[in-house]
Amino acid sequence: MTKKSKREIAAKQRARQQRVRDEARIRRRPSRDDLARILLWKMIMCAEKHPLGRRRALDRLCDEIVDGLELQGFDVRESEDVFEDLASRYADGMFPFRPKRHLKPA
């Protein structure tokens, strides 16, 4: 039995991953990123209404998220900037996500 080349392995992996994505689309299964986006939006919206005060609650949430990102090797200042940008965009209370047209019933 001969060893498969890297190109053959990569092609097989691409085909498998495409099948996984196609099946998820058919089943209307959210990805980990879809779930994480909604979760972060909900957390920011809850922080906006927190009894401790909006800024204090958002700072606490930011610290927790940035600490986790720093453990993964991300820059602290850049992580804070990204969080603050998202928090300011989400703060208006409007649902910030585009509809997933491929999930709409035909």
ChimeraX attribute file (.defattr): number of C-alpha atoms within 10 A of each C-alpha:
attribute: neighborCount
match mode: 1-to-1
recipient: residues
	/A:1	3
	/A:2	4
	/A:3	7
	/A:4	9
	/A:5	9
	/A:6	9
	/A:7	9
	/A:8	11
	/A:9	11
	/A:10	12
	/A:11	12
	/A:12	12
	/A:13	12
	/A:14	12
	/A:15	11
	/A:16	12
	/A:17	12
	/A:18	12
	/A:19	12
	/A:20	12
	/A:21	14
	/A:22	12
	/A:23	12
	/A:24	13
	/A:25	14
	/A:26	11
	/A:27	10
	/A:28	13
	/A:29	12
	/A:30	11
	/A:31	12
	/A:32	8
	/A:33	9
	/A:34	11
	/A:35	10
	/A:36	12
	/A:37	14
	/A:38	14
	/A:39	12
	/A:40	17
	/A:41	20
	/A:42	14
	/A:43	15
	/A:44	24
	/A:45	19
	/A:46	14
	/A:47	22
	/A:48	21
	/A:49	11
	/A:50	14
	/A:51	10
	/A:52	11
	/A:53	11
	/A:54	15
	/A:55	12
	/A:56	14
	/A:57	19
	/A:58	22
	/A:59	15
	/A:60	12
	/A:61	17
	/A:62	20
	/A:63	16
	/A:64	11
	/A:65	15
	/A:66	22
	/A:67	16
	/A:68	14
	/A:69	15
	/A:70	13
	/A:71	10
	/A:72	9
	/A:73	9
	/A:74	13
	/A:75	12
	/A:76	16
	/A:77	11
	/A:78	11
	/A:79	19
	/A:80	18
	/A:81	13
	/A:82	13
	/A:83	21
	/A:84	15
	/A:85	12
	/A:86	15
	/A:87	20
	/A:88	10
	/A:89	13
	/A:90	19
	/A:91	16
	/A:92	11
	/A:93	12
	/A:94	9
	/A:95	10
	/A:96	14
	/A:97	11
	/A:98	6
	/A:99	8
	/A:100	8
	/A:101	8
	/A:102	10
	/A:103	12
	/A:104	8
	/A:105	5
	/A:106	5
